[in-house]
Amino acid sequence: MSEFLSDVYQYIESFVRSWGYYAVFVLMFFESACIPIPSEVTMVFAGFMASKGIMNLWWVIAVGTMANVAGSIATYCIGAKGGRPLVEKYGKYVLITRKKLDTADRWFRRYGEWAVFISRLLPGVRTFISLPAGVARMNVGRFLFYTTIGCVPWCFMLTYIGFKMGENWEVVLDYYHRFEYLILGLIVLAIIVLVVLWAYRRRKSKISNTVDM
């Protein structure tokens, strides 16, 4: 771990330890608003704090999710009001590169509204997808829906990892970064399976009701 990353980790740890839920909200808000703050550290450490009884597991997840959604709304508004030219002009000051914007644009063009949900589960893209959604003036209600259902599993996963690892919370970050795409792939697969099962049961129920009639 580089000295810079170590300093960032220590700052986040100190901030969350001192300010609890307020710190989680602030850090996750800015992370979702394209400020390069690692949510992995924020939520995993907050999960560790929950394992010590200092914070509550479910409140940490709820606060992290609400903050992510709020930050996404702010980013959406920037994209909707200023468009890409504004983002390209000032984004460099918060490390938003043209390459990251291009990646988010490609995801949104390829997958449409579902990109907002899928991207919330992918490192590197998740914090920038709100910009092209805003530029495209995606329906606000649907944007909030897809953003929320994408933020929940992300915040839950990281917080639960910290909760279960306890004192070893910092060690798990090294392993997380090695296998993050595998872990997130399994989460996406699990969500897809649940959606398919729900759709199948709903369809089966409708067929059964039609036959009964």
N, C-alpha and C positions, 0 to 999 in steps of 0.2 A: 504494500500500500504506500503510495507516494506521500511525502510530507504534507503536500497541499490537501489531499483527500483526508488525511489524518486530522488536519486542523478543522476541516469542514465537519467531519464526524463529531469532533469534540465540541464544536460550537453548537451543533444541533442537539447533541446530548445535554449540554448545559442549559440551553434555552428551554427544552422540553421539561427537564428536571425542575427548573425554576418556575415556569409558567403553565405547565400542564396542558389542559385542553386548549387554552388560548394560543399557546405556542404551536400545537398541532394544527389548529385552524389557519394561523398565519402562514406557516411553512407550506402547508398543502395548498392553500389559496395561491400563493406565488408560484409554487411548482406547476400548478395547472394553468397559470397565466404566463407560461413560457419562461419563467425565471429558473435558471439551472440549479434547483435545490433537489437533491436526491430523496424522493419520497420513500425509497427503500430504507433509508436510515431513519427518517422521521417515524414511520409507522412501525418498523421493527423495534426501535427503542421504546416507543410508546407501548407496544405490546409487552415488552419486558417490564415496564413500569406497572402495567396491569397485573402481571404475574406476581408482583411484590405487594399488590393490594393498594398501591398508591393511586392508581387510576382504574377505571372500569373498562373491561374489554369491549363491551358493546357500545359504550359512549365514545371510546376512541375511534371505533369503526364508523360510527354515525358522524362524529365531528370531522373526521378525515374525508368522508364521502361528501358532506355538505360543503366543505371548503373546496374540494375539487370541482364540484358543480358550480360554485360561485366564481371560482377562478376561470372556469370554462366560459361562463356567461360574459365575463369581462373581455376575454379574448375574442369571443364571438362578436361582441359589439365593436371591437377594434377592427376586425375584418369587415364587418358590415358597413361601418362608417368611413373608414379610411381606405379600404381595399388593400391589395397587395403592395402598391407603390409606397404607402405609408409604412407598412411592415418592413419592407426592404430598406427603407431609408433609416428607420430608427431601431430596427431589430438587432442590428449588429452590436448595439450597446448592452444587450442582454444575451449575447451569444446565439441569436437566431440567424443562422446562415442561409444562403440561397439554397444550398443542397437540402437542408432540412425542410424548407418550404416546398421545394420541388417534390420531395418524397411524400409530404402530407397531401399535396395537390393530386399526385398520382393515385394515392389511396382513395381520395374522395371521388375522383373521376371514375375509377374502376369499380368501386363498391357502393357508391352513392351514400345514402343516409346510413346504411349499415356500417360504413367505414368509421363513423363516429363511435359506434359500439365496439367494433373489433379493435380499433386503434387504441382505445383506452386501456387495452390489455397488453400493449406492445411497447417495450422500452424504446425511446428515441422518437417515436411517432406520436405517442399518446398526448404529449403536452402541446403539440402543434396542430392537431386535426381541427381544432375549433376555428382556426384562422380561415381555411378554405371554406368551412361550413358557413362562416359569417359572410365571406365574400360572395358566396353563392346564394345568400339570403335564404338558407334552409329554414323551413317552418320552425318557429321557436319552440312550440310545444313538443314536436318530434325530436328536436335537438336536445331538449332537456330530458326527454324520456330515454333516448339512446345513451346520452352522457351518463345519466344516473345509473342505469343498469350495467354500464361498463365500469363505473367507478366502484361500485359495491364489491364485486369479487376481488378487484385489485387491492382495495383497502383491507378487506377481510383477510386475504391471503397473507399479506405482509404483517398485519397485526397479530394474526394467529401464530405465525412463525416465531415472532418475538416472544409471544406469550408462552409457547411451548419450550423454546430454547432457554428462556430465563437468563441466567448469568452469562451464557455463551452466545448471547444475541449478536455480538459483533463478529464472532467467528463465522456465523452462518452467512454473513454478507459475502464473504469470499466464495463460498460454495454456491450461493445464489447467483452471483454474476457468471459463474461457469455454466450453470444449468438453467438460467432464467428462461430461455426460449423453450426448453423442454417442459419446464414447469408450467409456463403460460399456455403452451400448446395443449397440455393435459386439461387445463382449466377450460379453455375454449371448447375442447372436445366434449368435456362433461356437460357444459352448458348446451351445446348442440344436441347431445343425446337427450337431455331433459326437455328441451323444446320439442324435439321430434316425438318423444313419448307423450307429452302433453297434447300435441296436435293429433296424434293417433287416437288417444283416449277420447278426445273431444269429437273427432269424426265418428268413432265407433258409437259414442253415446247418441249422436244425431241420427245415425243409421238405425240404432235400436229404437229410438223414439218414433221414427218414421214407420218402422215395421209394426210397432204397437198400435199406431193409429189405423 
